[in-house]
Amino acid sequence: MGNIRNAIVGLGRIGSLLEDDKLREKPCTHAGAVDLNSDCLLAAGCDLNKKKRELFKNRWKCTSVYENIGRMLQETSPDILHIATPPETHLEIVKTAVKHNVPLSICEKPLAHNLREAEQIAGIHSSGKMTILTNHERRYSRDYIRTKSIIEKKTFGDLLSINSKLYMEPEAKLKSTLLHDGTHLVDIVNYLLSSKLEKKSVFGSLETKTGTAFIFCRLKSLPVTIEIGTGRDHLLFELDLSFSSGRIRIGNGLYEEYASDKSPYYENINSLRKTNISGFNSTGYFSNMLIDAVKCFKNRARVPVSSAIDGYEAISFILSAI
Ligand SMILES: NC(=O)c1ccc[n+]([C@@H]2O[C@H](COP(=O)([O-])OP(=O)(O)OC[C@H]3O[C@@H](n4cnc5c(N)ncnc54)[C@H](O)[C@@H]3O)[C@@H](O)[C@H]2O)c1
């Protein structure tokens, strides 16, 4: 246990509860990440819901729980505030944190529920009043970091296209899935190429609660597609990167590399062969995010790997597509 004081507002799934999902890589919540970080101390938690406060208190042996965020900040003066409430509450909580001189916040995705509020949050980060990370945690995940390095080093030659698929909520409108889960997808594509995705056209309707739509995009000169669908009884988050001499498939529970090699099926032609590199038992996604936050807390000039500006860019793309 360290001496950097962390407080969490929103003690629901991503704040705390998902840590007890036996199948997930740990840590996978804000409370879990704080608990495992030797620089940090879980100082307090806040939730409007009494039952969530009780669960949190018992689960993490943290007796400082509050119903009101202002009171929590006043009485516990955290160094890092984790904002794990719904997106429509983020701006108000960020403003309250600034009022109480919190130096650093980690804000859940999507950064806000509309562009105007996302812009205000990014503006507060840029002003230096409070450093704000967006929890687009794939930026901290070893498999995506490896993929970015392969793109930059041209290990498989030039990256020529990215096709992605996102099937999340079986009964939600596609535009809702795009905002709530597509924010991760758009952000990770921006991260991989250190650039900003631009929408070209949409095939299908994002207003529907059934079926599939395709968003055709460009990133620098790279063609990118996003297939977004409902009606499936399973989750899928997957990117398929095609290189001049290879391929990477990466997504939730998925990591595969393929290299170009003499074809076992045809003479004088190459095929793709799966390499020995596959799967990551531990990606470190949540713990690495908190390590970055701690570094930013210790060095206020440091630029977070996933900042509020990155969070704003993802929302900006999504709203342009809707
Ligand atoms: N990074 C990820 O992979 C990931 C995963 C799940 C959720 N999320 C994001 O995290 C946020 C929360 O999602 P969740 O699934 O944990 O929701 P949840 O409903 O399980 O938890 C949210 C909690 O916030 C509390 N709350 C709401 N307004 C509050 C306020 N003003 N003050 C104090 N407490 C308040 C609610 O009572 C609830 O307990 C959302 O923005 C969501 O998109 C991110």
The ligand as a Gaussian input file, in Angstrom:
#p B3LYP/6-31G(d) Opt

LIG

0 1
 N      -13.574000       1.060000     -19.585000
 C      -14.430000       0.053000     -19.722000
 O      -14.112000      -0.984000     -20.295000
 C      -15.809000       0.200000     -19.157000
 C      -16.594000      -0.917000     -18.858000
 C      -17.865000      -0.710000     -18.299000
 C      -18.335000       0.584000     -18.111000
 N      -17.569000       1.648000     -18.461000
 C      -18.022000       3.042000     -18.290000
 O      -18.018000       3.340000     -16.878000
 C      -19.122000       4.184000     -16.557000
 C      -19.991000       3.459000     -15.512000
 O      -20.467000       2.255000     -16.084000
 P      -20.872000       0.996000     -15.170000
 O      -21.173000      -0.094000     -16.127000
 O      -19.881000       0.774000     -14.107000
 O      -22.239000       1.546000     -14.550000
 P      -22.960000       1.108000     -13.216000
 O      -24.379000       1.564000     -13.354000
 O      -22.682000      -0.304000     -12.879000
 O      -22.244000       2.029000     -12.098000
 C      -22.367000       3.420000     -12.083000
 C      -22.551000       3.846000     -10.629000
 O      -22.501000       5.276000     -10.556000
 C      -23.410000       5.692000      -9.552000
 N      -23.694000       7.111000      -9.779000
 C      -24.379000       7.668000     -10.813000
 N      -24.364000       9.020000     -10.698000
 C      -23.643000       9.306000      -9.594000
 C      -23.267000      10.524000      -8.958000
 N      -23.617000      11.708000      -9.469000
 N      -22.548000      10.462000      -7.815000
 C      -22.185000       9.260000      -7.289000
 N      -22.514000       8.066000      -7.851000
 C      -23.227000       8.096000      -8.994000
 C      -24.597000       4.765000      -9.721000
 O      -25.384000       4.710000      -8.535000
 C      -23.905000       3.428000     -10.036000
 O      -23.677000       2.663000      -8.868000
 C      -19.825000       4.479000     -17.889000
 O      -19.305000       5.685000     -18.408000
 C      -19.444000       3.290000     -18.761000
 O      -19.469000       3.575000     -20.146000
 C      -16.317000       1.465000     -18.945000

